[in-house]
Each structure stands twice: as structure tokens, then as C-alpha cells.
Amino acid sequence: MTSIDLEATRQQLASWSVETKTSESGFVVPGPAGDLEVGVESVDVPTIDGHRYVQVVRIEQTLPQLQSWATPETVGSINKLASSTALVSGRAGLPPALVAKIPILLGDDDAAANLYPFLVAVAAYAAKGWAYYLLPGSPSIHEFLLTGVVPDLKFFGIHEAAPVGVAPELEVGRQWAVGRGFATTAGENWLNTEFPWDEGAISSSVTSDRATSLVEISTSERHPVLGQGLTVRLRLPVALPPEGQAIVADELNHWERDHVDMVPSLGAWAPDPQVSSVAFRAFFATAFSPQVYVRNMVWWMAGRAWRAKRWLVAAGVATERRLADG
């Protein structure tokens, strides 16, 4: 049976000087915000594209200390800085939390053994770091949002350098996308791929009356706080009023946390005022980006766009379009 190797995750965290302790469902990471939980749940859930999930790995750092101010608007501002976790607001008696999730498909043994243990470690490390910088009295992310002054990130252990080994991965991602018929453009340090949103859509430059979603992957776009690394952004062709963007983004983050039939959730939905919509954002710092596979990111964003459309239509935020070819 396909199963993740969480011991490999703990070994990776130990190599970054992160302490872990065994728990009933996996392990916890002690920290100044309380224990961060990494747990594995066995499931048997069919996907909308004909596969089956057999495990779900959840990474969660609850933050009751943020309850008084973690509104969708504030949460949305912080999630614009997302790395590999999402901050969700508190609701239904649950406190705000930093969350990430990786559902594991039956038969995906190679990823369960070699890719997901590393990505779980990255998400746990990121959640531990962001929790520290969000706590009252810590070097504040809020101050950065207000003033643009970047806090000292020694807690993260981020080292400024150019990403190594990512360019070949961009080419692998380009080949994967082109091989599946997605309109794709690429350069030395970037990759853009469009996914059909409306039936018959190919590219916004070819079928202007039929919308596409867009994933942008770049190694040259600097994170405003964390610096150099690999940036991933999924943009949707759904116009939202400014006052609705943070609410929709927060709802999408709760939806990704709570539902099993999802692609790996390593990042966050946030307002995207540049295009009057919402976007899913992820960032992997230089130390991590060589082991983040661009092909997987493109594949997951395609699945995320498809699922997000279904949710937005069901929620009445977007309308279903069905246009005949020609």
C-alpha cells in the first residue's frame, strides 16, 4: 500500500536543526507558538479525475494568539507573502492556523517515498517560521505590511543566493505542459502555462472570447521578505470587487484545508488586486527550490484551477460557460 515515509521528513527537519517529537498520528514540532502538528490519516477517497487517495498528510500550527485580529482582510494581506503554507481565519470554534496538506494517491509510491517527505518538511519548517513572526511581540510581519521594513529572518535560516538546478526543471515543466496541449511560453528563468477555463479555450491570445487560468513560475521574481527562490502563482479569470477578494481567498483556503479531493496544498489563496481577482501563491526559498519539481507544480496548478472553478461556480462566485468550438 502506498504510504509516506515520515521518518525521512523528521530526518530532513533534524538536518535543519528542527526538533520533533513522536505523536499518535505522526509527530509534533515544538516552538514558541506551541506544537506544530504533522499527522497522517488513512483515507479511501475517489478523485474527480478517476484516481483514489489513500493518505492525507496535514501540517497545522494553530495560532489562538491571533484570534482578535485574524480577519479575512488581514489574513489576505499576510497570504500575499505565502511560502508553502496558508494562514486561515478562525471559525466554528477553531482558532486561526497556518496549514498545508498533501493527499497521496494510490500507486504514487515514488512521490510518497522521495518527494512528499521533503515537501512536508519544507511546509513544517515554513509554518514554524511564519508562526514565530506572527506572534505578538515578535519581529513583526505586520510592521512589514505597514512600513515595508523587512524583519530579521534569522529564525528562518534563509541564505541569499541564486537558485541552483532549477533551470533544467523549468524545461521539464515546459515539456510536460506542451505534451498535454497546454499553451506554454518559457524563458531562461520563467515558465507560463495556460489551462482551459471555458470549454474550447486554448490561450488568451488565441481564443479571446474563452477564458483561461494562468500559472506563472519564476526564479527571478524576488519574494518581498524571503528574497531569492522559486515563485509559483495561479491566476484565475474571475473578476471580483475589491471588498470581496479577501473573503473569497479565505474561503478557498478553508476549502483546501477541509476537503480531501485536492491537489497538494503548499501555498495560499490571496487577493490579486492586479487583475481584480484571487490567486494561489507559493514560494520556495533558495535552499529548497532545487528539490521542488516544476512539472509537479504545473500539474498541481492545473488540478487546482479545475477544482477552484467547480467551487466558485457552486458558490455563485463564477458562472459556468459552455461554448461550442468554432
NORDATA-V834695 format. One line per field, one symbol per residue. ss: DSSP state (H for helix, E for strand, C for the rest). phi: phi as a letter, one per 40 degrees, with the letter a starting at -180 (. if undefined). A space follows every 10 residues. Layout:
ss->???
phi->???
This chain:
ss->CCCCCHHHHH HHHHHCCCCC EECCCEEEEC CCCCCEEEEE EEEEEECCCC CEEEEEEEEE EECHHHCCCC CHHHHHHHHC CCCCCEEECC ECCECCEEEE EEEEECCCHH HHHHHHHHHH HHHHHHHHHH HHHHCCCCCC HHHHHHHCCC CCCCCCCCCC CCCCCCHHHH HHHHHHHHHC CCCEEEECCE EEEEEECCCC CCCCCCCCCC CEEEEEEECC CCECCCECEE EEEEECCCCC CHHHHHHHHH HHHHHHHHCC CCCCECCEEE EEHHHCEEEE EEEEEHHHHC CCCHHHHHHH HHHHHHHHHH HHHHCCCCCC CCCCCC
phi->.caccccccc cccccbgbcb bcbcbiabbc acchccbbbb bcbabcccbg bbcbabbbba bcbcccdcbc cdccdccccc bdbbbbcbcc afgccdacba abcbcdgccc cccbbcdccc cccccccccc dccccdgcdc ccccccbgcc ccbcccgcbc acdbgcddcc cccccccccb gccbbabcba abbbbdbcdg cbaccbbccb cbcbbbbabb ccccbcgcib bbabbbcbcb cdcbcccccc ccccccccbc cbcdbbiaca dbccbfabac baabcdcbcc bbccdccccc cccccccccd cccccgcbbc bbbccg
